[in-house]
Amino acid sequence: MPKIRDMTQPHLTVATYNIQKGIGSDFRRRPTRAAAVLEDLGADIVAVQEGDRRFGERAGVFDLGELRDRTGLQPVPVPTRLGLRAHGWHGNLLLMRHAELREVQGLHLPGAEPRGALVVDLEHETFGPLRVIAVHLALMAQARREQARLLARLVAEAAQPVIVMGDMNEWRRWPSATLTVLDEQLGPPGMAASFPAP
């Protein structure tokens, strides 16, 4: 039987969703399907991975105004390179509600393939200062290990509570798994199968 949450207590709902550039299992790009999932989640903070197309101008897949109207989630503006129409940083997009943005940093993560972390400091109206780190880690274990070490440093240096969320590309939970370096700061995560996403 599922746990029943006491909704009379303050709570923060966070979610992460790799939308695979808006392409569904039918191989068609329909970002409105992903928007419907985000609406149904009802989360306060959402990290979206692969929110931009991969080539050319790397344009974002959503109509951000429509997404904001539909979900009530405000997209966090990200640093962009001249000429690009991306919504995210290396495809990472952060959406939030009930919070005021303080600072945004886009970090390049180590490794052969281009990956990044979006580091967002915000002031939540109920929970106060928070740091949210949205990531999409590498497929290769060695690069993922280096990326996890960098994330661990970011967590350790933060003065406020930290949420690390994203597509970790890690399915193993034994002591040598690449993300165990984060366990010291964050504790071991609850792991659940999440592939393929709906």
Backbone as a ProteinNet text record, in pm:
[ID]
protein_1_A
[PRIMARY]
MPKIRDMTQPHLTVATYNIQKGIGSDFRRRPTRAAAVLEDLGADIVAVQEGDRRFGERAGVFDLGELRDRTGLQPVPVPTRLGLRAHGWHGNLLLMRHAELREVQGLHLPGAEPRGALVVDLEHETFGPLRVIAVHLALMAQARREQARLLARLVAEAAQPVIVMGDMNEWRRWPSATLTVLDEQLGPPGMAASFPAP
[TERTIARY]
84.5	0	89.2	61	144.5	130	238.5	233.1	142.2	71.6	-13.9	57.7	81	153	55.9	99.1	20.7	33.5	-67.6	-62.3	-82.9	-108.8	-121	16.7	120.7	257.1	323.1	410.7	481.5	562.2	559.3	634.2	683.1	787.7	846.6	851.7	787.9	787.5	883.6	980	1076	1068.1	1100.9	1097.8	1206	1247.9	1341.7	1289.1	1307.2	1246	1333.1	1384.5	1458.4	1355.1	1330.1	1224.4	1274.4	1402.3	1460.5	1426.9	1450.2	1429.3	1285	1192.3	1050.4	1007.1	1095.8	1064	1013.7	893.8	832.6	867.6	806.4	833.3	783.7	701.4	657	753.1	865.2	969.8	922.5	819.6	771.2	800.4	837.6	864.3	731.7	686.9	564.3	588.8	646.4	677.6	553.7	436.4	314.7	290.1	336.8	323.6	406.9	530	615.7	555.6	498.4	434.3	317.7	242.6	130.4	180.8	293.3	351.9	394.4	460.3	503.3	383.7	276.4	154.2	99.6	95.2	43	129.2	259.7	349	317.4	283.2	251.2	368.1	490.2	609	637.6	707.5	747.9	876.8	963.6	1090.1	1107.8	1136.7	1156.2	1285.5	1368.5	1486.6	1451.7	1467.4	1441	1575.3	1595.9	1715.3	1674.8	1769.2	1749.4	1632	1629.5	1525.6	1555.7	1670.6	1711	1743.3	1726.4	1769.9	1922.4	1975.8	2119.3	2205.8	2154.7	2238.6	2187.5	2265.3	2227.7	2227.2	2119.9	2108.1	2074.8	2055.4	2020.5	1898.4	1800.8	1680.2	1607.2	1546.2	1465.3	1343.1	1295.4	1182.4	1047.5	1042.8	916.1	885.5	760.2	717.3	710.3	808.4	819.6	700.4	643	524.5	406.9	387.3	279.5	304	428.3	463	436.1	473	449	299.5	221.3	76.5	13	62	2.4	38.1	163	210.8	225.8	232.7	260.6	407.7	490.8	634.2	707.9	797.2	875.8	1010.8	1047.8	1180.4	1290	1396.7	1512.1	1593.7	1618.7	1701.2	1844.2	1902.4	2037.1	2133.7	2262.9	2362.6	2363.7	2363.4	2363.5	2480.5	2515.6	2619.7	2553.1	2621.6	2568.1	2512	2390.9	2331.1	2251.5	2261.4	2186.8	2049.6	1954	1818	1781	1879.3	1858.2	1778.2	1698.2	1628.5	1715.2	1801.7	1877.2	2026.4	2097.2	2242.9	2285.3	2344.8	2375.5	2249.4	2135.4	2009.1	1938.5	2002.5	1940.8	1858.5	1732.8	1639.8	1583.5	1575.8	1516.4	1390.5	1284	1154.8	1119.5	1059.5	1028.3	904.3	848.2	738.6	758.8	697.3	704.6	847.7	929.3	1069.1	1119.3	1214.9	1279	1422.8	1459.2	1592.2	1696	1806.2	1916.7	2037	2077.7	2195.8	2188.2	2238.8	2244.2	2385.9	2439.4	2570.3	2556	2614.6	2624.3	2766.4	2782.7	2916	2935.3	3053.2	3090.9	3144.9	3096	3142.9	3256.1	3349.4	3460.9	3413.7	3489.8	3458.4	3464.5	3466.8	3479.8	3353.4	3236.8	3112.8	3069.8	3009.5	2970.5	2856.1	2884.1	2785.2	2798.5	2689.2	2693.7	2605.6	2626.5	2543	2489	2364.7	2301.1	2290	2360.8	2363.8	2280.2	2170.6	2073.8	2055.6	2083.8	2055	1924	1834.2	1702.6	1655.7	1553.7	1488.6	1346.1	1317.8	1183.9	1096.7	971.5	886.2	857.5	865.9	842.7	971.5	1064.7	1182.9	1309	1298.6	1413.7	1517.1	1645.3	1749.3	1775.1	1785.5	1815.6	1912.8	1995.2	2075.6	2025.1	1991.8	1947.5	2050.7	2098.7	2195.3	2128	2105.4	2041.4	2148.9	2153.2	2260.5	2208.2	2287.8	2270.8	2411.6	2442.2	2578.6	2612.1	2740.9	2794.8	2754.7	2759.7	2735.9	2858.1	2976.5	3100.6	3131.2	3162.4	3180.2	3291.2	3405	3515.9	3477.3	3413.8	3369.7	3264.3	3173.1	3068.1	3130.1	3234.8	3304.4	3365.6	3432.2	3489.9	3380.1	3270.5	3159.3	3100.4	3088	3034.7	3126.6	3258.2	3352.5	3332.4	3314.2	3288.7	3158.3	3054.1	2926.3	2941.7	3018.7	3041.2	3106.9	3201.5	3264.7	3162.8	3077.3	2975	2879.6	2843.6	2754.4	2825.1	2950	3024.9	3046.8	3062.6	3088.9	2963.6	2846.6	2722.6	2689.3	2643.8	2602.4	2456.4	2380.2	2237.9	2210.3	2090.2	2054.5	2063.9	2103.2	2126.7	2040.6	1985.6	1915.8	1993.9	2039.9	2104.9	2006.5	1974.9	1874.1	1906.2	1861.6	1884.2	1891.9	1938.6	1960	2104.3	2121.1	2255	2321.9	2246.2	2299.9	2372.3	2319.9	2378.7	2267.7	2288	2185.3	2237.9	2365.3	2425.5	2437	2426.6	2441.6	2537.9	2643.7	2743.3	2852.9	2941	3039.8	3127.5	3150.8	3236.2	3157.6	3028.1	2947.7	2997.9	2983.3	3044.7	2986.7	2864.5	2802	2814.1	2878.2	2889	2966.6	3046.8	3120	3023.1	2901.7	2802.1	2731.5	2739.4	2665.8	2706.4	2834	2881	2806.8	2784.1	2713.7	2561.2	2513.3	2369	2300	2376.7	2316.8	2284.2	2268.9	2239.7	2099.6	2087	1955.2	1868.2	1739.4	1648.6	1653	1685.4	1697.9	1575.8	1521.2	1408.6	1428	1385.3	1394.9	1310.4	1367.8	1293.7	1312.6	1361	1382.4	1307.2	1237.9	1218.7	1113.5	1130.6	1034.8	906.3	793.1	665.9	664.5
-118.3	0	124.8	222.1	342.6	425.9	497.3	587.6	704.7	751.9	869.5	987.1	1089.5	1207.2	1300.5	1353.4	1451.1	1585.7	1623.1	1746.1	1871.6	1854.9	1972.9	2025.6	1944.6	1985.5	2044.2	2143.1	2196.7	2086.7	2087.2	1987.5	2049.7	1992.9	2036.7	1915.4	1925.3	1815.3	1848.8	1760	1778.7	1658.8	1682.9	1575.6	1602	1497	1508.2	1423.7	1472.8	1406.7	1428	1320.2	1326.1	1314.8	1425.4	1426.5	1380.1	1344.2	1291.2	1378.5	1507.6	1609	1614.1	1569.2	1572.1	1458.9	1362.4	1251.5	1133.5	1087.3	977.4	841.6	738.1	600.9	576.1	668.1	658.4	730.7	780.3	850.1	983.5	1040.5	1172.8	1274.9	1394.9	1503.4	1571.5	1549.7	1612.6	1660.5	1777.4	1825.5	1846.8	1855.7	1871.4	1748.8	1631.5	1511.7	1527.7	1575.5	1597.2	1705	1809.3	1915.1	1859.3	1766.4	1704.3	1625	1555.2	1481.2	1578.6	1687.4	1787.1	1845.8	1870.4	1921.9	1821	1694.8	1590.4	1571.1	1589.8	1573	1672.6	1794.6	1896.1	1932	1912.4	1937.4	2086.5	2121.9	2260.8	2295.6	2197.6	2215	2094.5	2120.6	2012	2036.5	1933.7	1935.5	1856.5	1919.1	1854	1831.6	1709.2	1680.5	1664.5	1694.5	1688.5	1777.2	1896.7	1993.5	2076.4	2052.2	2122.5	2020.2	2062.4	1976.6	1966.6	1863.1	1835.6	1910.5	1939.6	1996.6	2133.8	2199	2330	2434.1	2509.3	2613.9	2558.2	2427.9	2362.4	2427.1	2457.2	2524.7	2440.1	2507.7	2438.8	2376.2	2267.1	2195.8	2249	2318.3	2368.7	2509.1	2544.7	2683.6	2722.3	2797.8	2824	2899.4	2990.7	3062	2967.7	2879.6	2780.8	2685.3	2643.8	2554.2	2621.9	2748.4	2824.2	2835.6	2867.3	2879.5	2746.5	2639.9	2507.9	2451.6	2471.1	2405.3	2498	2628.5	2722	2725.5	2655.1	2649.4	2756.3	2824.8	2932	2876.5	2888.5	2842.5	2934.2	2875.2	2951.1	2993	3123.1	3165.9	3116	3070.8	3013.6	3093.5	3086.1	3150.2	3080.6	3157.8	3097	3150	3073.7	3118.5	3193.1	3291.1	3376.5	3293.5	3325.9	3261.7	3136.7	3085.8	2964.7	3000.8	2916.3	2937.9	2830.6	2787	2680.6	2732.5	2643	2673.8	2637.6	2539.5	2485.1	2503.4	2454	2453.5	2310.7	2289	2153.3	2067.5	2127.5	2054.6	2046.6	2092.9	2091.1	2217.2	2198.3	2308.6	2292	2400.3	2394.2	2479.7	2421.5	2488.6	2496.1	2606.9	2619.9	2705.8	2689.6	2776.5	2806.6	2911.5	2951.6	2979.3	3031.5	3057.8	3178.7	3246.5	3361	3323.3	3350.6	3317.3	3411	3354.5	3433.5	3435.6	3318	3310.3	3183.4	3192.9	3078.2	3066	2945.5	2917.6	2798.1	2809.5	2695.4	2642.8	2517.7	2458.5	2354.1	2354.1	2247.2	2132.8	2012.6	1896.7	1827.9	1765.7	1697.2	1575.4	1541.1	1423.9	1456.5	1351.8	1368.7	1423.5	1382.3	1431.7	1559.3	1654.5	1779.9	1757.8	1781.8	1769.7	1891.1	1923.8	2038.7	2021.5	2109.8	2116.3	2257.8	2268.3	2397.1	2412.3	2509.7	2531.5	2655.6	2635.6	2743.1	2765.9	2887.9	2927.4	3003.6	2963.3	3026.2	3042.7	3123.3	3144.8	3093.6	2980.2	2922.4	2988.6	3016.8	3092.8	3018	2887	2809.2	2757.6	2712.7	2643.5	2728.6	2854.2	2942.8	2915	2944	2929.4	2782.5	2755.7	2622.2	2635.6	2535.2	2522.5	2398.4	2414.2	2301.9	2282.6	2160.4	2127.2	2028.8	2073.2	1990.1	1939.4	1807.3	1747.7	1638.4	1609.2	1490.3	1435.1	1331.9	1281.2	1192.5	1169.9	1096.3	949.3	890.8	747.3	666.6	719.9	649.2	661.5	547.3	542.3	634.4	638.7	721.9	870	916.5	1056.5	1082.3	988.7	1003.6	1013	935.6	939.3	1078.1	1133.1	1268.1	1372.1	1358.1	1451.7	1444.3	1323.5	1306.2	1371.1	1362	1427.2	1578.9	1636.1	1780	1816.2	1737.3	1763.1	1753.1	1655.9	1640.3	1765.5	1823.7	1948.6	2062.1	2071.8	2177.2	2162.9	2039.7	2014.9	2051.5	2009.9	2036.3	2185.4	2262.4	2406.1	2488.7	2432.7	2509.6	2540.9	2663.4	2703.8	2666.6	2643.8	2615	2467.9	2418.1	2281.1	2266.5	2146.3	2120.8	2004.5	2021.3	1914	1888.3	1765.1	1725.1	1635.3	1671.2	1595	1592.5	1487.4	1477.1	1333	1315.9	1183.4	1146.7	1055.8	1020.2	913.2	849.3	741.3	635.8	609.5	510.7	421.1	290.8	195.6	102.5	111.2	20	88.4	10	66	-16.1	-66.1	-133.7	-34.9	-70.6	26.9	91.6	26.1	85.9	166.4	179.4	256.1	400.4	462.2	593.5	704.2	691.2	800.6	787.8	682	666.6	781	853	968.2	1075.6	1077.7	1175.1	1131.7	1002.8	951.2	1018	1055.2	1116.1	1246.4	1328.1	1454.6	1439.6	1351.9	1346.4	1223.1	1122.5	995.7	915.3	783.3	700.7	729.9	738.2	767.7	643.4	665.5	555.8	533.6	414.2	385.7	308.1	349.7	278.9	278.9	172.1	165.7	276.8	348.7	459.8	465.6	357.8	356.6	239.5	253.9	381	467.1	596.7	690.9	687.9	724.4	726.1	832.1
0	0	0	-86.3	-91.1	35.7	68.9	183.5	150.8	251	234.1	299	219.6	268.7	340.6	453.2	528.1	457.7	383	303.6	388.3	518.8	604.1	644.4	627.2	658.8	534	552.2	435.1	366.7	236.6	160.9	30.4	-19.8	-145.6	-236.9	-350.5	-446.6	-559.4	-582.2	-690.3	-783.7	-908.5	-1008.5	-1111.7	-1176.2	-1286.6	-1401.1	-1524.9	-1639.9	-1762.9	-1817.8	-1944.2	-2055.5	-2124.6	-2227	-2362.8	-2372.4	-2496	-2617	-2596.1	-2700.9	-2749.7	-2665.3	-2701.1	-2791.5	-2815.2	-2905.7	-2823.5	-2856.7	-2783.3	-2839.9	-2784	-2829	-2971.3	-3023.3	-3162.9	-3258	-3203.3	-3279.8	-3337.5	-3281	-3323.7	-3214.8	-3259.3	-3165.2	-3131.3	-3009.7	-2960.2	-2817.3	-2802.4	-2667.8	-2581	-2643	-2562.6	-2475.2	-2518.7	-2433.9	-2307.1	-2323.8	-2206.8	-2116.9	-2176.3	-2097.7	-2016.8	-2075.1	-2003.1	-1882.5	-1898.8	-1786.3	-1677	-1715.4	-1617.3	-1543.4	-1615.2	-1552.8	-1452.2	-1490.1	-1401.8	-1277.1	-1290.4	-1175.7	-1064.5	-1101.5	-1002	-911.7	-958.4	-876	-863.4	-755.8	-732.4	-805.9	-821.1	-892.7	-983.4	-1110.6	-1206.9	-1283.5	-1289.3	-1375.8	-1501	-1615.9	-1744.6	-1813.2	-1862.2	-1940.8	-2086.8	-2174.7	-2319.6	-2361.7	-2304.7	-2337.2	-2460.6	-2520.8	-2643	-2751	-2876	-2986.5	-2982.7	-3039	-3025.8	-3126.2	-3244	-3349.2	-3393.1	-3479.3	-3532.1	-3421.9	-3414.4	-3312.8	-3175.1	-3167.8	-3040.9	-2977.1	-3058.9	-3011.9	-2909	-2811.6	-2712.3	-2776.7	-2718	-2778.3	-2732	-2619.2	-2566.5	-2617.3	-2617.5	-2620.6	-2472.5	-2425.1	-2281.5	-2224.5	-2301.9	-2255.1	-2235.6	-2331.5	-2321.5	-2204.4	-2187.3	-2076.8	-1942.3	-1929.3	-1806.4	-1778.8	-1882.5	-1864.8	-1826	-1884.1	-1860.7	-1723	-1680.2	-1558.4	-1438.4	-1463	-1355	-1315.9	-1390.9	-1363	-1442.6	-1374.9	-1435.9	-1479.7	-1607.7	-1649.7	-1595.8	-1549.7	-1502.9	-1625.1	-1641.5	-1755.5	-1737.6	-1847.5	-1839.7	-1924.9	-1889.8	-1975.6	-2111.2	-2217.8	-2351.3	-2431.1	-2530.9	-2622.6	-2737.4	-2790.6	-2895.8	-3010.8	-3051	-3166.9	-3136	-3015	-2982.4	-2926	-2954.4	-2904.2	-2801.9	-2728	-2629.7	-2510.7	-2453.1	-2328	-2208.7	-2226.9	-2114.7	-2130.1	-2029.7	-2029.5	-2058.8	-2175.4	-2221.6	-2216.3	-2248	-2249.8	-2116.3	-2007.6	-1874.3	-1854.2	-1822.9	-1800	-1660	-1584.4	-1451.3	-1450.3	-1398	-1386.2	-1238.1	-1195.4	-1052.7	-1031.4	-913.3	-868.9	-720.3	-673.6	-532.2	-487.5	-578.2	-544.4	-621.4	-560.4	-624.7	-659.2	-781.3	-830.9	-770.5	-721.8	-667.5	-761.7	-808.3	-895.3	-979	-1102.9	-1193.3	-1247.4	-1243.1	-1302.3	-1395.1	-1510.7	-1599.9	-1595.6	-1555.2	-1545.4	-1654.2	-1713.9	-1805.8	-1721	-1745.3	-1670.5	-1745.4	-1671.7	-1737.6	-1816.6	-1919.1	-2000.1	-2147.7	-2229.6	-2374.1	-2438.4	-2390.4	-2450.1	-2378.2	-2449.6	-2385.2	-2286.3	-2160.2	-2052.9	-1962.8	-1893	-1805	-1683.8	-1587.8	-1467.8	-1456.9	-1423.2	-1399.2	-1247.5	-1192.4	-1047.9	-1019	-946.7	-924.9	-775.2	-731.5	-594.1	-595.4	-506.6	-503.2	-360.3	-344.8	-215.9	-230.9	-166.3	-174.3	-69	-103	-11.3	118.9	120.1	242.2	303.9	221.6	271.9	273.4	231.4	237.6	130.5	162	60.1	26.2	-103.4	-155	-271	-287.9	-409.7	-481.6	-608.6	-690.6	-800.9	-813.8	-918.3	-1012.3	-1135.8	-1238.2	-1333	-1353.3	-1432.9	-1525	-1624.5	-1708.5	-1724.5	-1645.9	-1640.1	-1759.3	-1776.8	-1891.6	-1890.1	-2007.8	-2021.4	-1978.5	-2001.2	-1969.3	-1819.2	-1756.3	-1610.8	-1561.2	-1628.9	-1581.7	-1581.5	-1686.7	-1691.9	-1585	-1566.8	-1465.4	-1325.6	-1300.9	-1171.4	-1148.8	-1250.6	-1239.1	-1217.4	-1289.1	-1274.6	-1133.9	-1079.9	-944.5	-841.2	-861.6	-769.4	-769.7	-888.6	-898.5	-827.4	-848	-780.7	-629.3	-581.9	-438	-380.2	-453.9	-407.3	-401.6	-502.9	-503.7	-385.6	-354.2	-240.3	-110.4	-94.4	28.8	52.4	-55	-43.1	-17.1	-37.1	-26.2	119.4	143.2	277.2	303.7	198.4	210.4	176.9	208.1	167.1	15.1	-29.1	-171.3	-219.2	-337.5	-408.1	-536.1	-555	-679.6	-752.2	-875.6	-948.7	-1096.5	-1162.4	-1305.2	-1349.9	-1471.9	-1529.2	-1497.5	-1403.5	-1355.8	-1441.5	-1528.9	-1612.5	-1528.4	-1411.2	-1319.2	-1266.5	-1281.3	-1237.5	-1129.8	-1098	-1000.7	-864.7	-757.9	-623.5	-538.6	-595.3	-513.3	-476.7	-382.5	-332.6	-439.2	-551	-653.8	-757.1	-740	-835.9	-841.3	-956.7	-978.8	-891.9	-847.2	-772.9	-621.6	-571.8	-426.7	-361.9	-439.9	-387.4	-335.5	-385	-339	-211.3	-177.9	-62.5	68.4	81.9	206.6	236	133.2	153.5	149.6	63.9	39.1	96.2	134.6	174.6	50.5	65.9	-52	-105	-235.6	-293.4	-297.4	-301.8	-331.1	-481	-523.1	-666	-712.3	-821.9	-881.8	-1031.8	-1094.8	-1240.8	-1300.5	-1394.4	-1454.6	-1605.1	-1664.8	-1809.3	-1867.6	-1975	-2046.4	-1978.8	-1991.1	-1933.3	-2015	-1953.3	-2027.9	-2136.1
[MASK]
++++++++++++++++++++++++++++++++++++++++++++++++++++++++++++++++++++++++++++++++++++++++++++++++++++++++++++++++++++++++++++++++++++++++++++++++++++++++++++++++++++++++++++++++++++++++++++++++++++++

